[in-house]
Amino acid sequence: MGLSELVKTKHETLFLKDKQRNRSLRLKKGWIMGIVLTFVIATISGNFVKYPFFSVLGVMILSILLGMAWKWLMGVPEVASSGITFSSKVLLRLGIILMGLRLNLEQIIAAGITTILIDVSVIVFTITFMLLLGKLLSIDRHLSALIAVGTAVCGAAAIVAVAPLIGAKKESTAISVAFIAILGTIVSIFYSFSYGLLGLDQTEFGILTGATLHELAHVIAAASPGGDISTDTALLVKLGRVVLLIPVAIGMSLLFNRHKDKAKSYKALPVPWFIIGFLFMCIVNTYLPIPKAVVDACIGTSVFLLSMAMAGLGLSVHFSEFKKLNLQVLITGVTGSIAVILLGFILVWLL
């Protein structure tokens, strides 16, 4: 090989190394850009949620809606997708794990078998009813499943926890969260204005709101007209539904993955390990003397991480997927919500 060829080869090698270095640097910057973008959107949502109307929607819902609006109006650089994905997956799981600190198992157990039966009845009925209705109306099974668990368990948190376990697309997750948020807000406003007309005492009204509303923010907003008794009762019933997210997530994973070949390894098992982390934090909060300031800080961090994850979902939406939000989907969601409300009235009457 001559001198000129050696020089040429060396230049080509240096060029390739520079190209790879620049590509690696660009990817790192894009990763940071994506995370920062979700951080900014979550921060904006956290400020908006201080206002009355937005407080009913909740910070996580605002994050996904603002993320979708950002993408629609300003677009999202392709290089930022890795950071956005990190927020919508990794930070999501961390947020769900920390969310376990908001629950106290002893408080739920002390409420007695009645609360447990109410929560189990609502969840089993709602998921079964909505899955069957979705199948009857030929809706995408992943979309109907997400709307079902969002209605039955705890809104956005349930949807984003179950979505990766059943292989749902980001678009289906975002659509489900937004749809459940809007529907839950409408129902919570209806409850707030109907307290004096429903003929229920404070405890009964608390049971109704806690058993039938989607988001924790919806429950708090709707139960407040009934005073402290209604609010405390509603939160207790609602938190029981949140605890049941664990068996629901495992059950949905088994249902959607039962025909797949599974390797004999822990990773292949349809077990949501981040939900196990959620349960562990719940146990820690129940039995260990953790300072209230630490718990509050962790819960605040959980909400913010989930808000970033929601922003990531909103930024990942392909708006063509909204064609799936057709009349059949609307019928399924609205009918399912009405059915669970009627069931709530029946359960209150039976008590």
QUINOR-V600865 format. One record per residue. N is the residue number from 1. RES is the residue in three letters. PSI is psi as a letter, one per 20 degrees, with the letter a starting at -180 (none if undefined). OMEGA is omega in whole degrees, -180 to 180 (none if undefined). Layout:
{{N;RES;PSI;OMEGA} {N;RES;PSI;OMEGA}}
This chain:
{{1;MET;p;-178} {2;GLY;r;-178} {3;LEU;g;-179} {4;SER;h;179} {5;GLU;h;177} {6;LEU;g;179} {7;VAL;g;179} {8;LYS;g;180} {9;THR;g;180} {10;LYS;g;178} {11;HIS;g;179} {12;GLU;g;179} {13;THR;g;179} {14;LEU;h;179} {15;PHE;g;180} {16;LEU;h;179} {17;LYS;g;178} {18;ASP;h;-180} {19;LYS;g;179} {20;GLN;h;179} {21;ARG;g;179} {22;ASN;h;179} {23;ARG;g;179} {24;SER;g;179} {25;LEU;g;179} {26;ARG;h;179} {27;LEU;h;178} {28;LYS;g;178} {29;LYS;h;178} {30;GLY;h;178} {31;TRP;g;178} {32;ILE;g;180} {33;MET;g;-180} {34;GLY;g;179} {35;ILE;g;179} {36;VAL;h;180} {37;LEU;g;178} {38;THR;h;177} {39;PHE;g;-179} {40;VAL;g;-179} {41;ILE;g;178} {42;ALA;h;179} {43;THR;g;178} {44;ILE;g;180} {45;SER;h;179} {46;GLY;h;177} {47;ASN;h;179} {48;PHE;h;-173} {49;VAL;i;178} {50;LYS;i;-180} {51;TYR;q;-171} {52;PRO;g;-175} {53;PHE;g;-178} {54;PHE;h;179} {55;SER;h;177} {56;VAL;h;178} {57;LEU;g;-179} {58;GLY;q;-174} {59;VAL;h;-179} {60;MET;h;179} {61;ILE;g;178} {62;LEU;h;-179} {63;SER;g;-179} {64;ILE;h;179} {65;LEU;g;178} {66;LEU;h;177} {67;GLY;g;178} {68;MET;g;180} {69;ALA;h;179} {70;TRP;g;-179} {71;LYS;h;-179} {72;TRP;g;-174} {73;LEU;h;-171} {74;MET;i;-178} {75;GLY;r;-179} {76;VAL;p;178} {77;PRO;p;-179} {78;GLU;h;-177} {79;VAL;h;-178} {80;ALA;i;-174} {81;SER;h;-179} {82;SER;g;178} {83;GLY;h;178} {84;ILE;g;178} {85;THR;h;177} {86;PHE;g;179} {87;SER;g;-175} {88;SER;i;180} {89;LYS;f;-175} {90;VAL;g;-180} {91;LEU;h;176} {92;LEU;g;-178} {93;ARG;h;176} {94;LEU;g;179} {95;GLY;g;180} {96;ILE;g;179} {97;ILE;g;-180} {98;LEU;h;-179} {99;MET;h;179} {100;GLY;h;-179} {101;LEU;i;179} {102;ARG;i;-177} {103;LEU;q;175} {104;ASN;o;-176} {105;LEU;h;-178} {106;GLU;h;179} {107;GLN;g;180} {108;ILE;g;179} {109;ILE;h;-179} {110;ALA;h;180} {111;ALA;i;174} {112;GLY;r;-176} {113;ILE;h;-178} {114;THR;g;180} {115;THR;g;180} {116;ILE;g;180} {117;LEU;h;178} {118;ILE;g;-178} {119;ASP;g;180} {120;VAL;g;-180} {121;SER;g;-179} {122;VAL;g;-176} {123;ILE;g;-179} {124;VAL;g;-180} {125;PHE;g;-174} {126;THR;g;-178} {127;ILE;g;180} {128;THR;g;-178} {129;PHE;g;-175} {130;MET;h;175} {131;LEU;g;179} {132;LEU;g;179} {133;LEU;g;178} {134;GLY;h;178} {135;LYS;h;179} {136;LEU;h;-178} {137;LEU;j;177} {138;SER;l;177} {139;ILE;q;174} {140;ASP;p;-172} {141;ARG;h;178} {142;HIS;g;-180} {143;LEU;g;180} {144;SER;h;179} {145;ALA;g;-180} {146;LEU;g;177} {147;ILE;h;180} {148;ALA;g;-178} {149;VAL;h;177} {150;GLY;h;178} {151;THR;g;-172} {152;ALA;h;-169} {153;VAL;e;-174} {154;CYS;l;172} {155;GLY;c;-173} {156;ALA;g;-178} {157;ALA;g;179} {158;ALA;g;-179} {159;ILE;g;-177} {160;VAL;h;177} {161;ALA;h;-176} {162;VAL;h;-174} {163;ALA;g;-179} {164;PRO;h;-178} {165;LEU;h;-179} {166;ILE;j;178} {167;GLY;k;-180} {168;ALA;q;177} {169;LYS;q;178} {170;LYS;h;-179} {171;GLU;g;179} {172;SER;h;179} {173;THR;g;-179} {174;ALA;g;179} {175;ILE;g;-179} {176;SER;g;-180} {177;VAL;g;-179} {178;ALA;g;-178} {179;PHE;g;180} {180;ILE;h;180} {181;ALA;g;-178} {182;ILE;g;-178} {183;LEU;g;179} {184;GLY;h;178} {185;THR;g;179} {186;ILE;g;-179} {187;VAL;g;-180} {188;SER;h;177} {189;ILE;g;177} {190;PHE;g;179} {191;TYR;g;-176} {192;SER;g;-178} {193;PHE;i;-175} {194;SER;j;-175} {195;TYR;g;-178} {196;GLY;i;-176} {197;LEU;i;-174} {198;LEU;i;179} {199;GLY;k;-179} {200;LEU;q;174} {201;ASP;a;-174} {202;GLN;g;-180} {203;THR;g;-180} {204;GLU;h;178} {205;PHE;h;177} {206;GLY;g;178} {207;ILE;g;-179} {208;LEU;g;-178} {209;THR;g;-179} {210;GLY;h;-176} {211;ALA;i;-170} {212;THR;i;-178} {213;LEU;q;-169} {214;HIS;f;-175} {215;GLU;q;176} {216;LEU;h;178} {217;ALA;h;178} {218;HIS;g;-179} {219;VAL;g;-180} {220;ILE;g;-179} {221;ALA;g;-176} {222;ALA;h;-175} {223;ALA;i;-174} {224;SER;h;177} {225;PRO;h;179} {226;GLY;j;178} {227;GLY;a;-175} {228;ASP;h;-179} {229;ILE;g;179} {230;SER;g;-177} {231;THR;g;-179} {232;ASP;g;179} {233;THR;g;-179} {234;ALA;g;-180} {235;LEU;h;180} {236;LEU;g;179} {237;VAL;g;-179} {238;LYS;g;-179} {239;LEU;h;173} {240;GLY;h;176} {241;ARG;h;179} {242;VAL;g;178} {243;VAL;h;-179} {244;LEU;i;174} {245;LEU;h;-177} {246;ILE;g;178} {247;PRO;h;178} {248;VAL;g;180} {249;ALA;g;179} {250;ILE;g;180} {251;GLY;g;179} {252;MET;h;177} {253;SER;g;178} {254;LEU;g;-178} {255;LEU;g;-175} {256;PHE;i;-177} {257;ASN;j;-173} {258;ARG;h;-178} {259;HIS;j;-177} {260;LYS;q;175} {261;ASP;p;-177} {262;LYS;p;176} {263;ALA;q;-179} {264;LYS;m;178} {265;SER;q;-178} {266;TYR;h;-179} {267;LYS;h;-177} {268;ALA;i;-179} {269;LEU;p;180} {270;PRO;l;-180} {271;VAL;p;180} {272;PRO;n;-173} {273;TRP;h;178} {274;PHE;h;176} {275;ILE;h;174} {276;ILE;h;174} {277;GLY;h;176} {278;PHE;g;180} {279;LEU;h;179} {280;PHE;g;179} {281;MET;h;177} {282;CYS;g;179} {283;ILE;g;178} {284;VAL;g;-180} {285;ASN;h;-177} {286;THR;g;-168} {287;TYR;i;179} {288;LEU;q;-178} {289;PRO;m;180} {290;ILE;p;178} {291;PRO;q;-178} {292;LYS;h;-180} {293;ALA;h;179} {294;VAL;g;179} {295;VAL;g;-180} {296;ASP;h;180} {297;ALA;g;180} {298;CYS;h;179} {299;ILE;g;176} {300;GLY;g;176} {301;THR;g;178} {302;SER;g;-179} {303;VAL;g;-179} {304;PHE;g;178} {305;LEU;g;177} {306;LEU;h;177} {307;SER;g;176} {308;MET;h;178} {309;ALA;g;178} {310;MET;g;177} {311;ALA;g;177} {312;GLY;h;177} {313;LEU;g;180} {314;GLY;h;180} {315;LEU;i;-178} {316;SER;j;-175} {317;VAL;p;168} {318;HIS;o;-169} {319;PHE;i;176} {320;SER;h;-179} {321;GLU;i;-180} {322;PHE;i;173} {323;LYS;h;179} {324;LYS;h;-180} {325;LEU;m;-177} {326;ASN;a;-177} {327;LEU;h;-179} {328;GLN;g;179} {329;VAL;g;178} {330;LEU;g;179} {331;ILE;g;-180} {332;THR;g;-178} {333;GLY;g;-178} {334;VAL;g;-180} {335;THR;g;179} {336;GLY;g;179} {337;SER;g;178} {338;ILE;g;-179} {339;ALA;g;-179} {340;VAL;h;175} {341;ILE;g;177} {342;LEU;g;177} {343;LEU;h;179} {344;GLY;g;178} {345;PHE;g;179} {346;ILE;g;-180} {347;LEU;g;177} {348;VAL;g;-180} {349;TRP;h;179} {350;LEU;h;179} {351;LEU;none;none}}
